[in-house]
Structure formats: C-alpha cells, structure tokens
Amino acid sequence: MRQTRRPLSALWPKPGAAARQYCRWNITRRLKRIGISMAVPDKQVYPIGGFPEVSILSAAANFLLRLAIGGRTPGGRDMAPPSGTTRSVRDLIDLLLPLFLTALLVALCIQLLLPFVGLLMWTIILAICFNPMQEKLLRGGWRPGRAATLLGAVIVALILIPTAIAAINAASSIPPLVAAIQSGTAHVRPPPPSLEGIPLVGGKLYAAWGQAANDFPAFLREYGTQLKDYSSWLLKEAGGMFASVLLLVLAVILAAVTLAYAKSVREFFAAVFTRVTGTRQQGEHLMNIIVATVRSVANGVVGVAFIQAVMCGIAFFALGMPGAGLVSLIAWLLAIVQIPGILFVAPGIIYAFSAHSTTVAIIATVWLLFAGTSDTWLKPLMIGRGLEVPMPVILLGVIGGVIAYGLVGLFIGAVILAVGYVLFREWLGRPVAEK
C-alpha cells in the first residue's frame, strides 16, 4: 500500500521508528527517480531529525561521480545506464535552478541595500534607544503617531541640533584655515613655555611651533608636503561632516516612522529570529540580548562620550579657543573609542594657560579635568543596567567595531561579541542568567 506523503518537518520533533521508516522510504524513492539505488539497514541509528546522512552523502557522491566520468566506473567498465537517464538530468536541473535563482535574488537584494546600510543601521539604533519612551507614552494614552512625532522632536533637540552645530562650525572653519595655510598667511600663536618640558617630544614640538609662529613662510617651505596632505585630509573631512549631518537627519525621520509602527516592526524581527533559532523562546531571548546591548552602548558609551564632549565644548567656546567646534567633535569621537580623557582636554588646558590669566586657566583646568574623567564613574552606572554580558566584553566589541566598521561599528561590534558570548556560554552548558 502506498504511504501517504507527509512533510519531514512534522517528524523532526519525534524521530522515532515511524519517522525513520518514513525518511528511509522517502529518500530511497527520490533517489530511485534519478537512477540511484541506496541500501539502508533497518536498524541503523540516525542523527538529528532521522536523516541517514552518511548514506545520503555516499549516494550523492556516487551520482556526481557518475555524471563526471560519463557513465563509467573508475576502473573503466561501462555502468549500466539507469532507467530514465534524461529524467535524472532534468531532476538535477530542477533541484539546482531554484537554488541558483534564490541565491541570485538574495545577492541582488543585498547589492541594492548596500548604499543604505548605514542609514538603516542608525535608524534601527535610534528606534531601539527611544522605544522605551514610546511605550511609556502609549501607556499614558498617546496615539502612536503623535508619540513618534514627539520623540522625533526630542531626538532632534538632544542629538541632531548639538551634533549639527558642532559639525557645521567645524566644517565651516576648515576652508579658511586651508586657504591660509596654502597662501602662507596663517597666523600661529607662540607656543607656551610649558610645552618644552614635555618628555621626549616637547623640544621638537616647541621648536616647530615656534618656527611656525615666527616665520610661517619658512615653515611652509620646510613642511610643505605634509601640510598639503593635511589640507586635503581636512577638506575631505569637512565634506564628510556635512554628509554625516544629512545622514543623521534622514535617520531621525525614519526612526520616528519606525517608532510609529513599533509593534509591527517588533513582530517582524521576532518572526525572523524565531525562524533562525527554531523556537519562539530562543528568538525572543536573542532579540532581547541585541536590544539590551544596543541600549547599553548608546547610554554607557555614546551617551557618556556625548556628555564629556558637551562639557569640553562649553569650556572651549567660553575660552574663545580657535576651532572650538572641531575640537569638541574630535573629543566626542576620541571618547567614544575609549581614549583617555586627558588627551582630548589637554589642548584646552594648554590654550587656557597661554591666552588667559592664571585664575581663568585654573578654573578651566579643573572643569576640563572633571569632564575628562567623568566617564570613570558614569560608565559603570550606565553600561551594566539590564545586560547579561560583562562590561569588558562590551567595551572590547565597541573598540574592535570602530576599528573594523567605523562609527556604526560601535553597535555592530558590541552586538556581535554579546551574542557570541551568550551562545558560547549556552554551548558550554552554562547559560547566562537573565537580569
């Protein structure tokens, strides 16, 4: 009696005797259609899901070998042509053609989405970070559209406006500086005497700075090649700053739209992770790890660095430091990649002692040192909240991600290491307890 065909997925949860018998019959039947006979022992122990992997691989290798040698055995004897040889080739094409078309479709989709990867990443990151506020507003009776609009305005006020001011101020000050350097009319302040006392490099820096302040044309002739490369790099960075501000504007708009449909977006990603992991529980767990990691990095790394940059920027602008916006932006980037704060507050301290009175310089120094060291007590408070992964793993992912992928690698690196750490612990049989 012909057995009723059932989907193999229905047999996977319980690969018992009936499942093994059905798998054996179905695989043998399919292989016979393309001219391959496979003997499967009755009492063979099968791996996961009831599939006889070794026998399948052997039969597939036999079939490919027969196609390659044109129907002959390795010894040169003719093989008996199976019934339906033409059909076996047709079945092979029927098997490979859908796989090829699917791979082609996936490759084309990835190619079309590649120019928007950065925009989509920042959109998802902003939506994840501000989703808790969206949920609070919805519980308070707000409509999703109005709540998303309000959060979009909050994102603009907290992130977009300060970043745009610093980036535009820095970018607008670069072209005049480059023009002055190229024409030899740049005015350089004399170096502070304390610079010469710095070990190893202090003497050389003081001499070069002094030459640029006293005779800039001679300095330009001596270091013309280096200054030309530096000027080209500055102009390129100025254009990149304007592009980054535009990218951030688009990301804020898309993040607000994403927040308006947060429930549908969450269900979509939950279905994706469920499909990848196999169970709804594992999919939700993996998604919660990613969300917690992104929020932890946003609060404990980017947020703390932003606070430090704002505090430093206040001092730089109050001191009237040239290029205060550019220096503030550089301080923010250095703080993100975990550079010690003393390095990006040092220019402000040096300028304060060289251009202002001792009292003003001391006040600025205290303020800048406080801003540069504030991450030592802010990070432990903000990184470890609601996260299953230790803080060193997150910081290693942040630094490695920035080196590998740029600024968006802050989150990519941290997420990859966090997910890898949790999966590794579960593989060891010691799952991380949820907090």
DOPASE-134385 format. One record per residue (C-alpha): residue in three letters; x, y, z; residue number from 1. Coordinates in nm, 2 decimals, decimal comma, padded with zeros to 4 digits. Example, Ala and Ser with C-alpha at 12.3 -4.5 7.8 and 13.67 -1.06 7.14 Angstrom:
REM DOPASE-134385
residu;px;py;pz;num
Ala;01,23;-00,45;00,78;1
Ser;01,37;-00,11;00,71;2
***
This chain:
REM DOPASE-134385
residu;px;py;pz;num
Met;00,00;00,00;00,00;1
Arg;00,14;00,34;-00,10;2
Gln;00,22;00,55;00,21;3
Thr;00,07;00,90;00,24;4
Arg;00,33;01,17;00,18;5
Arg;00,38;01,39;00,49;6
Pro;00,62;01,68;00,54;7
Leu;00,95;01,59;00,70;8
Ser;00,92;01,89;00,95;9
Ala;00,63;01,71;01,11;10
Leu;00,87;01,42;01,20;11
Trp;01,16;01,63;01,34;12
Pro;01,03;01,67;01,70;13
Lys;01,00;01,29;01,75;14
Pro;01,24;01,10;01,53;15
Gly;01,11;00,76;01,64;16
Ala;01,08;00,43;01,45;17
Ala;00,79;00,56;01,23;18
Ala;00,99;00,87;01,14;19
Arg;01,30;00,67;01,05;20
Gln;01,09;00,44;00,83;21
Tyr;00,92;00,72;00,65;22
Cys;01,26;00,90;00,59;23
Arg;01,41;00,58;00,46;24
Trp;01,12;00,52;00,22;25
Asn;01,10;00,88;00,10;26
Ile;01,48;00,92;00,04;27
Thr;01,50;00,59;-00,14;28
Arg;01,20;00,67;-00,36;29
Arg;01,35;01,01;-00,45;30
Leu;01,69;00,87;-00,53;31
Lys;01,54;00,59;-00,74;32
Arg;01,38;00,86;-00,96;33
Ile;01,73;00,99;-01,06;34
Gly;01,88;00,64;-01,11;35
Ile;02,05;00,58;-00,77;36
Ser;01,99;00,28;-00,55;37
Met;02,07;00,31;-00,19;38
Ala;02,05;00,02;00,06;39
Val;01,97;00,14;00,41;40
Pro;01,99;-00,10;00,70;41
Asp;01,68;-00,15;00,90;42
Lys;01,84;-00,09;01,24;43
Gln;02,07;00,20;01,16;44
Val;02,10;00,47;01,42;45
Tyr;02,02;00,81;01,26;46
Pro;02,14;01,15;01,36;47
Ile;01,93;01,46;01,44;48
Gly;01,59;01,45;01,27;49
Gly;01,61;01,09;01,15;50
Phe;01,82;01,16;00,83;51
Pro;02,08;00,89;00,73;52
Glu;02,35;01,15;00,64;53
Val;02,63;00,91;00,56;54
Ser;02,42;00,71;00,32;55
Ile;02,28;01,02;00,15;56
Leu;02,63;01,17;00,11;57
Ser;02,76;00,84;-00,03;58
Ala;02,48;00,82;-00,28;59
Ala;02,51;01,18;-00,38;60
Ala;02,89;01,14;-00,43;61
Asn;02,82;00,82;-00,64;62
Phe;02,58;01,02;-00,86;63
Leu;02,81;01,32;-00,91;64
Leu;03,10;01,08;-00,99;65
Arg;02,89;00,90;-01,25;66
Leu;02,80;01,23;-01,41;67
Ala;03,16;01,34;-01,42;68
Ile;03,30;01,02;-01,58;69
Gly;03,02;00,99;-01,83;70
Gly;02,86;00,67;-01,71;71
Arg;03,18;00,47;-01,64;72
Thr;03,33;00,33;-01,32;73
Pro;03,68;00,43;-01,20;74
Gly;03,81;00,10;-01,35;75
Gly;03,68;00,19;-01,70;76
Arg;03,39;-00,06;-01,72;77
Asp;03,07;00,07;-01,85;78
Met;02,80;00,12;-01,60;79
Ala;02,45;00,00;-01,68;80
Pro;02,26;00,31;-01,77;81
Pro;01,97;00,36;-01,53;82
Ser;01,62;00,39;-01,65;83
Gly;01,53;00,75;-01,71;84
Thr;01,88;00,90;-01,76;85
Thr;01,74;01,20;-01,92;86
Arg;01,50;01,24;-01,64;87
Ser;01,79;01,23;-01,39;88
Val;01,95;01,53;-01,55;89
Arg;01,62;01,71;-01,56;90
Asp;01,56;01,64;-01,19;91
Leu;01,91;01,77;-01,12;92
Ile;01,83;02,09;-01,30;93
Asp;01,50;02,12;-01,12;94
Leu;01,70;02,09;-00,80;95
Leu;01,98;02,34;-00,88;96
Leu;01,78;02,60;-01,07;97
Pro;01,56;02,72;-00,79;98
Leu;01,87;02,73;-00,56;99
Phe;02,06;02,94;-00,81;100
Leu;01,77;03,18;-00,87;101
Thr;01,72;03,22;-00,49;102
Ala;02,09;03,29;-00,44;103
Leu;02,08;03,54;-00,73;104
Leu;01,77;03,72;-00,58;105
Val;01,94;03,74;-00,24;106
Ala;02,26;03,88;-00,40;107
Leu;02,07;04,14;-00,59;108
Cys;01,87;04,25;-00,28;109
Ile;02,19;04,29;-00,08;110
Gln;02,35;04,49;-00,37;111
Leu;02,05;04,73;-00,37;112
Leu;02,05;04,77;00,00;113
Leu;02,43;04,82;00,04;114
Pro;02,41;05,20;-00,01;115
Phe;02,16;05,23;00,26;116
Val;02,31;05,00;00,52;117
Gly;02,45;05,29;00,73;118
Leu;02,12;05,48;00,72;119
Leu;01,92;05,16;00,81;120
Met;02,16;05,08;01,10;121
Trp;02,13;05,43;01,25;122
Thr;01,75;05,42;01,21;123
Ile;01,73;05,08;01,39;124
Ile;01,97;05,21;01,67;125
Leu;01,77;05,53;01,73;126
Ala;01,44;05,34;01,73;127
Ile;01,57;05,08;01,98;128
Cys;01,71;05,35;02,21;129
Phe;01,39;05,56;02,22;130
Asn;01,14;05,27;02,21;131
Pro;01,10;05,26;02,60;132
Met;00,99;05,63;02,59;133
Gln;00,74;05,54;02,31;134
Glu;00,59;05,26;02,52;135
Lys;00,55;05,50;02,82;136
Leu;00,37;05,75;02,61;137
Leu;00,14;05,48;02,47;138
Arg;00,06;05,36;02,82;139
Gly;-00,02;05,72;02,90;140
Gly;-00,29;05,73;02,63;141
Trp;-00,09;05,88;02,35;142
Arg;-00,16;05,77;01,99;143
Pro;00,14;05,60;01,81;144
Gly;00,17;05,88;01,55;145
Arg;00,17;06,16;01,80;146
Ala;00,41;05,98;02,03;147
Ala;00,65;05,92;01,75;148
Thr;00,63;06,28;01,64;149
Leu;00,71;06,40;01,99;150
Leu;01,00;06,16;02,02;151
Gly;01,13;06,27;01,68;152
Ala;01,14;06,63;01,82;153
Val;01,32;06,51;02,13;154
Ile;01,58;06,33;01,92;155
Val;01,63;06,65;01,71;156
Ala;01,67;06,86;02,03;157
Leu;01,90;06,62;02,21;158
Ile;02,11;06,47;01,93;159
Leu;02,07;06,64;01,60;160
Ile;02,09;07,01;01,69;161
Pro;02,41;06,98;01,91;162
Thr;02,58;06,75;01,66;163
Ala;02,48;06,97;01,37;164
Ile;02,61;07,29;01,54;165
Ala;02,95;07,13;01,62;166
Ala;02,98;06,97;01,28;167
Ile;02,88;07,28;01,08;168
Asn;03,11;07,50;01,30;169
Ala;03,40;07,26;01,25;170
Ala;03,34;07,22;00,88;171
Ser;03,30;07,59;00,81;172
Ser;03,62;07,67;00,98;173
Ile;03,82;07,43;00,77;174
Pro;03,82;07,60;00,43;175
Pro;03,96;07,94;00,56;176
Leu;04,23;07,75;00,76;177
Val;04,33;07,55;00,45;178
Ala;04,34;07,87;00,24;179
Ala;04,56;08,05;00,49;180
Ile;04,79;07,75;00,51;181
Gln;04,83;07,73;00,13;182
Ser;04,88;08,10;00,09;183
Gly;05,13;08,12;00,38;184
Thr;04,93;08,39;00,56;185
Ala;04,82;08,18;00,86;186
His;04,87;08,34;01,20;187
Val;05,00;08,10;01,47;188
Arg;05,02;08,19;01,83;189
Pro;05,35;08,14;02,01;190
Pro;05,39;07,81;02,19;191
Pro;05,35;07,81;02,57;192
Pro;05,68;07,76;02,76;193
Ser;05,55;07,46;02,94;194
Leu;05,53;07,27;02,61;195
Glu;05,91;07,24;02,60;196
Gly;05,91;07,05;02,93;197
Ile;05,72;06,75;02,79;198
Pro;05,94;06,44;02,79;199
Leu;06,07;06,30;02,45;200
Val;05,86;06,52;02,22;201
Gly;05,84;06,85;02,40;202
Gly;06,16;07,00;02,25;203
Lys;06,07;06,92;01,89;204
Leu;05,71;07,04;01,92;205
Tyr;05,83;07,36;02,08;206
Ala;06,08;07,43;01,80;207
Ala;05,84;07,35;01,52;208
Trp;05,56;07,55;01,68;209
Gly;05,80;07,84;01,74;210
Gln;05,91;07,84;01,37;211
Ala;05,55;07,84;01,25;212
Ala;05,47;08,14;01,48;213
Asn;05,78;08,34;01,39;214
Asp;05,83;08,27;01,02;215
Phe;05,53;08,08;00,87;216
Pro;05,65;08,10;00,50;217
Ala;05,98;07,93;00,60;218
Phe;05,78;07,67;00,80;219
Leu;05,56;07,62;00,49;220
Arg;05,86;07,56;00,27;221
Glu;06,01;07,31;00,51;222
Tyr;05,69;07,11;00,57;223
Gly;05,50;07,19;00,25;224
Thr;05,44;06,83;00,15;225
Gln;05,30;06,73;00,50;226
Leu;05,08;07,05;00,51;227
Lys;04,94;06,98;00,16;228
Asp;04,84;06,63;00,26;229
Tyr;04,70;06,76;00,59;230
Ser;04,50;07,03;00,40;231
Ser;04,35;06,77;00,16;232
Trp;04,25;06,55;00,45;233
Leu;04,08;06,85;00,63;234
Leu;03,88;06,93;00,32;235
Lys;03,77;06,57;00,28;236
Glu;03,66;06,56;00,64;237
Ala;03,47;06,88;00,60;238
Gly;03,26;06,73;00,32;239
Gly;03,22;06,41;00,53;240
Met;03,08;06,61;00,82;241
Phe;02,80;06,77;00,61;242
Ala;02,72;06,42;00,47;243
Ser;02,70;06,28;00,82;244
Val;02,46;06,56;00,93;245
Leu;02,24;06,48;00,63;246
Leu;02,25;06,11;00,71;247
Leu;02,16;06,18;01,07;248
Val;01,86;06,39;00,96;249
Leu;01,73;06,11;00,75;250
Ala;01,79;05,86;01,02;251
Val;01,59;06,07;01,27;252
Ile;01,30;06,09;01,03;253
Leu;01,30;05,71;00,96;254
Ala;01,34;05,64;01,33;255
Ala;01,03;05,84;01,41;256
Val;00,83;05,65;01,14;257
Thr;00,97;05,32;01,28;258
Leu;00,85;05,41;01,63;259
Ala;00,50;05,48;01,50;260
Tyr;00,49;05,12;01,38;261
Ala;00,70;04,98;01,66;262
Lys;00,47;04,68;01,73;263
Ser;00,46;04,56;01,37;264
Val;00,84;04,60;01,34;265
Arg;00,90;04,41;01,66;266
Glu;00,67;04,12;01,54;267
Phe;00,86;04,11;01,21;268
Phe;01,20;04,08;01,38;269
Ala;01,06;03,83;01,63;270
Ala;00,95;03,61;01,34;271
Val;01,29;03,64;01,17;272
Phe;01,48;03,54;01,49;273
Thr;01,23;03,26;01,56;274
Arg;01,29;03,12;01,21;275
Val;01,67;03,14;01,27;276
Thr;01,68;02,99;01,61;277
Gly;01,39;02,74;01,57;278
Thr;01,18;02,83;01,87;279
Arg;00,99;03,15;01,98;280
Gln;01,16;03,14;02,32;281
Gln;01,51;03,14;02,18;282
Gly;01,43;03,40;01,92;283
Glu;01,29;03,64;02,18;284
His;01,59;03,57;02,40;285
Leu;01,84;03,66;02,12;286
Met;01,64;03,97;02,03;287
Asn;01,64;04,09;02,39;288
Ile;02,02;04,05;02,41;289
Ile;02,06;04,26;02,10;290
Val;01,82;04,53;02,22;291
Ala;01,98;04,54;02,56;292
Thr;02,33;04,56;02,41;293
Val;02,24;04,85;02,18;294
Arg;02,08;05,04;02,46;295
Ser;02,38;04,98;02,69;296
Val;02,62;05,10;02,43;297
Ala;02,40;05,40;02,35;298
Asn;02,38;05,50;02,71;299
Gly;02,71;05,39;02,85;300
Val;02,95;05,47;02,56;301
Val;02,79;05,72;02,32;302
Gly;02,59;05,89;02,59;303
Val;02,88;05,93;02,83;304
Ala;03,11;06,04;02,54;305
Phe;02,85;06,30;02,44;306
Ile;02,83;06,43;02,79;307
Gln;03,20;06,47;02,80;308
Ala;03,22;06,64;02,47;309
Val;02,94;06,89;02,57;310
Met;03,13;06,97;02,89;311
Cys;03,45;07,02;02,70;312
Gly;03,28;07,22;02,43;313
Ile;03,14;07,46;02,69;314
Ala;03,49;07,53;02,81;315
Phe;03,64;07,56;02,46;316
Phe;03,38;07,81;02,35;317
Ala;03,40;08,00;02,68;318
Leu;03,78;08,03;02,64;319
Gly;03,74;08,15;02,28;320
Met;03,95;07,87;02,15;321
Pro;04,00;07,87;01,77;322
Gly;03,82;07,57;01,61;323
Ala;03,63;07,50;01,93;324
Gly;03,36;07,31;01,74;325
Leu;03,61;07,09;01,56;326
Val;03,80;07,02;01,88;327
Ser;03,47;06,93;02,06;328
Leu;03,37;06,69;01,78;329
Ile;03,72;06,53;01,79;330
Ala;03,68;06,50;02,17;331
Trp;03,35;06,32;02,13;332
Leu;03,50;06,07;01,88;333
Leu;03,80;06,01;02,10;334
Ala;03,58;05,95;02,40;335
Ile;03,37;05,70;02,20;336
Val;03,67;05,49;02,11;337
Gln;03,78;05,49;02,48;338
Ile;04,07;05,73;02,45;339
Pro;04,17;05,86;02,80;340
Gly;04,01;06,20;02,86;341
Ile;04,33;06,38;02,95;342
Leu;04,44;06,36;02,58;343
Phe;04,14;06,55;02,44;344
Val;04,12;06,81;02,72;345
Ala;04,49;06,88;02,70;346
Pro;04,46;07,13;02,41;347
Gly;04,20;07,34;02,61;348
Ile;04,43;07,34;02,92;349
Ile;04,73;07,45;02,71;350
Tyr;04,53;07,72;02,54;351
Ala;04,39;07,85;02,87;352
Phe;04,74;07,90;03,02;353
Ser;04,87;08,06;02,70;354
Ala;04,59;08,30;02,63;355
His;04,42;08,38;02,97;356
Ser;04,51;08,48;03,32;357
Thr;04,62;08,22;03,58;358
Thr;04,28;08,23;03,76;359
Val;04,08;08,17;03,45;360
Ala;04,33;07,89;03,34;361
Ile;04,30;07,72;03,68;362
Ile;03,92;07,72;03,67;363
Ala;03,92;07,59;03,31;364
Thr;04,17;07,32;03,40;365
Val;03,95;07,20;03,69;366
Trp;03,64;07,19;03,47;367
Leu;03,82;07,01;03,18;368
Leu;03,98;06,75;03,41;369
Phe;03,63;06,68;03,57;370
Ala;03,49;06,65;03,22;371
Gly;03,77;06,42;03,10;372
Thr;03,75;06,18;03,40;373
Ser;03,37;06,18;03,44;374
Asp;03,35;05,85;03,24;375
Thr;03,52;05,66;03,52;376
Trp;03,20;05,68;03,73;377
Leu;02,94;05,72;03,46;378
Lys;03,01;05,41;03,26;379
Pro;02,96;05,16;03,54;380
Leu;02,63;05,31;03,62;381
Met;02,50;05,31;03,26;382
Ile;02,66;05,01;03,08;383
Gly;02,57;04,73;03,32;384
Arg;02,20;04,81;03,35;385
Gly;01,98;04,52;03,23;386
Leu;02,26;04,35;03,04;387
Glu;02,37;03,98;03,06;388
Val;02,71;04,04;02,92;389
Pro;03,01;04,17;03,13;390
Met;03,12;04,53;03,06;391
Pro;03,47;04,43;02,93;392
Val;03,31;04,23;02,66;393
Ile;03,10;04,52;02,55;394
Leu;03,40;04,76;02,56;395
Leu;03,61;04,52;02,35;396
Gly;03,33;04,50;02,10;397
Val;03,30;04,88;02,09;398
Ile;03,67;04,94;02,02;399
Gly;03,70;04,65;01,77;400
Gly;03,38;04,75;01,59;401
Val;03,50;05,11;01,55;402
Ile;03,83;04,99;01,41;403
Ala;03,66;04,74;01,17;404
Tyr;03,34;04,92;01,06;405
Gly;03,38;05,29;01,16;406
Leu;03,14;05,48;01,38;407
Val;02,84;05,24;01,33;408
Gly;03,08;04,96;01,44;409
Leu;03,02;05,08;01,80;410
Phe;02,70;04,89;01,80;411
Ile;02,78;04,62;01,54;412
Gly;03,09;04,50;01,73;413
Ala;02,92;04,51;02,07;414
Val;02,62;04,32;01,94;415
Ile;02,83;04,05;01,77;416
Leu;03,05;03,99;02,08;417
Ala;02,75;04,00;02,32;418
Val;02,56;03,74;02,11;419
Gly;02,87;03,53;02,06;420
Tyr;02,94;03,54;02,44;421
Val;02,59;03,43;02,53;422
Leu;02,58;03,15;02,27;423
Phe;02,93;03,03;02,38;424
Arg;02,81;03,01;02,74;425
Glu;02,50;02,81;02,64;426
Trp;02,71;02,58;02,43;427
Leu;02,92;02,51;02,74;428
Gly;02,60;02,42;02,92;429
Arg;02,62;02,73;03,15;430
Pro;02,36;02,97;03,02;431
Val;02,38;03,33;03,13;432
Ala;02,11;03,42;03,38;433
Glu;01,89;03,70;03,27;434
Lys;01,89;04,01;03,48;435
***
